[in-house]
């Protein structure tokens, strides 16, 4: 490759990178609008298998934008000292050791939500689970038809 060909390639690559960045920002804003629209339609949200909610919007050509609101995720770890751990110990009472393992911080055990509900009852389990979760970020995914289907 000559020096001039290399310069042209770099120029073209940088130009494309800038276009992609600009378009990615446009897409990001569109996704925000789709999320806001889904949030404005709480009665249309459908519960999904993981306990979150989802809503699909269809375009005029049959493609779909699905907005998913996952249920809050359990915290990866919980500090072994402080107000939070004290609240957890109080809510879980005698079931604390069965619901949490220490490694070196406390980690919810597999099947934590279901076990907490069985051991503590729905109301106390909900309070315990809420203390152990972090907010999940809504996601948008697209289901596109093959390009040849769109031409028809």
N, C-alpha and C positions, 0 to 999 in steps of 0.2 A: 504494500500500500504506500502510495506516495504521501509526502507531507501534506499536500493540498487535499488529497482524498481523506486523510485522517482528520484534518481540520473540518472538512465538510461533514464527516461522520459524527464528530463531537458536536458540531453545531446542530445537526439534525437530532441527535440524541438529547441534547439539552433542551431544544425546542419542544420535543415530544414530552420530556419529563415535566416541563412547565405546563403544557396543555393538560397532562394527566393530573397534575396537582390542582390546577384550576377546576377541572371537571370533578375531581374528587371532592372539592369543597362544595360545589353545586350539589352533588349527590348527598353529601352530609346534610345540607340544609333541607333537601327534599325529604330525607329520612326523618329529620326533626319534625317536619310538617305532618308526615304520615303518623308519627308517634303522637303528636298533639291531637290529630283527628281521631285516632283510636281512643285516646284518653277522654275525648269529648263524647264517646259513645259507650259508656260503661255497660249499658243494657245489652249491647251486641257482642260483648266479649264472651268467648267460649272457654271454659275450663279445659286445660290440657292435662296430659298424663302426669307431668311432674308437679302438678298443683298450681302452676301459673295460669295465665290467661292469654288468649290469642284472638286476633281479628284479621281477616283477609279482605283485601280490597282488590277488585278485578278491573283491569283496563279494558278499553274498547276492543282490543285484539285477543283477549282471553288470558293475558299474562296476569300474574298475581303478585301483589306485595303483601306479605304476611308480617304483621307487627306482633311480636311476642313479648309478654311481660312475665319473665320467669319468677317463680316464688323466691322470696329472699333466701340467699344461701347461708348455710350454717357457717359461723366463724371458723377459720382454720385452726385457731388456738385461742385460749382464754388465759389471761394472766392469772397466776396462782395467788395473787394478793390484790387487795383493793375492794372497792364497793361492789363491782360486778360479781366477783366470785362469792362474796358474802350473800348477795341477793340470790344467786344461783343455789347456794347451799341451803338457804332458808326455804326457797320454793320447792326444791327437790327433796328436802328432808331426808328420810332414811334411804331414799333411792339414789342419792347423789353418786355413790360409787358404781352403781349399775348403769347410770346415764352418762358418766364422764370417766375418761381414763387420763392418767397423768403421764405426760411425755415430753419434756419436763413440765410443760404447761398442760392445762386440761383441754381435752379434745372430746367433742361429742362422740359417743359410740355409734357403730353402724346401726341403722334402724332407730336412731335417737327419737325422731318425732313420734313414731308409732309406739315405741316403748314408753315414752313420757306420758302419752295419752292413756295408755293402759294402766300405768302405775299411779298417775296423779289425777286422772280425770281430765276432761276436755278444757275446762277453764284454767286450772292451774298449769296444765301442760302448755296452753297457748301463751301464758305469761312467761313461762320458762323458755320456750322456743323463741319468743320474741327477743329475749335478752341474748340469745345465742345466734342471731342472724344478722346479716349485713344486707343492705338494699341491693337488689339486682338491677342491672341496667337493661332497659328495653332494647330489643334487637329488631332489625328489619331484614327479611330475606326475600328474594325474588324467585318466582317460578316462571321461567320464560319458555315460550314455545320455540321450537327450532325455526330458524330464519326462513326456511322454505315454506312453512305453514303460514307465516305472516304475509307472504306475497299473494296468497290466494284470496 
